[in-house]
Amino acid sequence: MHDITDLEGRGIPGVGVASSEFTQAAAAQAASLGFDAAMVFVPHPIQDRNDDEMRALAEAAYDEIVARVSMT
């Protein structure tokens, strides 16, 4: 959240990507920073996924990420 806030503050559009486990944490951080960052949430967990599984998650989220960047 801090990275997206920093990028946006410098005029660089950004979208945060996190696993669905962190939706509440992202909302809490956004509220504490006073910044409503564009976020895309992928299925949790991600830490044990192999490269092919991570690629599939990224491909599934790609259109939503691009759409949210376009909205900023």
VEXSERO-836618 format. One record per residue (C-alpha): residue number from 1; residue in three letters; y, z, x. Coordinates in Angstrom, 1 decimal, decimal comma. Layout:
<babas>
[baba NUM; "ALA"; [Y; Z; X]]
...
</babas>
This chain:
<babas>
[baba 1; "MET"; [0,0; 0,0; 0,0]]
[baba 2; "HIS"; [2,4; 0,8; 2,8]]
[baba 3; "ASP"; [1,7; -2,6; 4,4]]
[baba 4; "ILE"; [2,4; -4,5; 1,2]]
[baba 5; "THR"; [5,6; -2,4; 0,6]]
[baba 6; "ASP"; [6,8; -3,2; 4,2]]
[baba 7; "LEU"; [6,0; -6,9; 3,9]]
[baba 8; "GLU"; [7,8; -7,2; 0,5]]
[baba 9; "GLY"; [10,7; -5,3; 1,9]]
[baba 10; "ARG"; [11,1; -8,0; 4,6]]
[baba 11; "GLY"; [10,9; -10,8; 2,0]]
[baba 12; "ILE"; [7,3; -11,7; 2,8]]
[baba 13; "PRO"; [5,1; -11,9; -0,4]]
[baba 14; "GLY"; [1,9; -9,9; -0,3]]
[baba 15; "VAL"; [-1,0; -8,8; -2,4]]
[baba 16; "GLY"; [-3,1; -5,7; -1,7]]
[baba 17; "VAL"; [-6,8; -6,1; -2,0]]
[baba 18; "ALA"; [-9,0; -3,0; -2,4]]
[baba 19; "SER"; [-12,3; -2,1; -4,0]]
[baba 20; "SER"; [-12,3; -1,0; -7,6]]
[baba 21; "GLU"; [-13,0; 2,6; -6,6]]
[baba 22; "PHE"; [-9,3; 2,8; -5,4]]
[baba 23; "THR"; [-7,4; 1,7; -8,5]]
[baba 24; "GLN"; [-6,2; 5,2; -9,3]]
[baba 25; "ALA"; [-5,3; 5,9; -5,6]]
[baba 26; "ALA"; [-3,4; 2,6; -5,5]]
[baba 27; "ALA"; [-1,4; 3,5; -8,6]]
[baba 28; "ALA"; [-0,6; 7,0; -7,2]]
[baba 29; "GLN"; [0,6; 5,6; -3,9]]
[baba 30; "ALA"; [2,6; 2,9; -5,7]]
[baba 31; "ALA"; [4,3; 5,6; -7,8]]
[baba 32; "SER"; [5,0; 7,8; -4,8]]
[baba 33; "LEU"; [6,5; 4,9; -2,9]]
[baba 34; "GLY"; [8,5; 3,6; -5,9]]
[baba 35; "PHE"; [7,0; 0,2; -5,5]]
[baba 36; "ASP"; [4,6; -1,6; -7,9]]
[baba 37; "ALA"; [2,7; -3,8; -5,5]]
[baba 38; "ALA"; [0,6; -6,8; -6,7]]
[baba 39; "MET"; [-3,0; -5,7; -6,3]]
[baba 40; "VAL"; [-6,4; -7,3; -6,7]]
[baba 41; "PHE"; [-9,5; -5,1; -7,0]]
[baba 42; "VAL"; [-13,0; -6,3; -6,0]]
[baba 43; "PRO"; [-16,3; -4,6; -6,9]]
[baba 44; "HIS"; [-17,1; -1,4; -5,0]]
[baba 45; "PRO"; [-18,6; -0,6; -2,5]]
[baba 46; "ILE"; [-17,7; -3,0; 0,2]]
[baba 47; "GLN"; [-18,5; -1,2; 3,4]]
[baba 48; "ASP"; [-22,3; -1,9; 3,4]]
[baba 49; "ARG"; [-22,0; -5,6; 2,4]]
[baba 50; "ASN"; [-23,0; -8,3; 4,8]]
[baba 51; "ASP"; [-20,8; -11,3; 5,8]]
[baba 52; "ASP"; [-22,2; -13,5; 3,1]]
[baba 53; "GLU"; [-21,6; -10,9; 0,4]]
[baba 54; "MET"; [-18,0; -10,3; 1,7]]
[baba 55; "ARG"; [-17,4; -14,0; 1,7]]
[baba 56; "ALA"; [-18,6; -14,2; -1,9]]
[baba 57; "LEU"; [-16,2; -11,3; -2,9]]
[baba 58; "ALA"; [-13,3; -13,1; -1,2]]
[baba 59; "GLU"; [-14,1; -16,4; -2,9]]
[baba 60; "ALA"; [-14,4; -14,7; -6,3]]
[baba 61; "ALA"; [-11,0; -13,0; -5,8]]
[baba 62; "TYR"; [-9,2; -16,0; -4,2]]
[baba 63; "ASP"; [-7,7; -17,5; -7,3]]
[baba 64; "GLU"; [-6,4; -14,2; -8,5]]
[baba 65; "ILE"; [-4,9; -13,4; -5,1]]
[baba 66; "VAL"; [-3,1; -16,7; -4,9]]
[baba 67; "ALA"; [-1,8; -16,3; -8,4]]
[baba 68; "ARG"; [-0,4; -12,9; -7,7]]
[baba 69; "VAL"; [1,3; -14,1; -4,5]]
[baba 70; "SER"; [2,9; -16,9; -6,5]]
[baba 71; "MET"; [4,2; -14,3; -9,0]]
[baba 72; "THR"; [6,0; -12,2; -6,2]]
</babas>
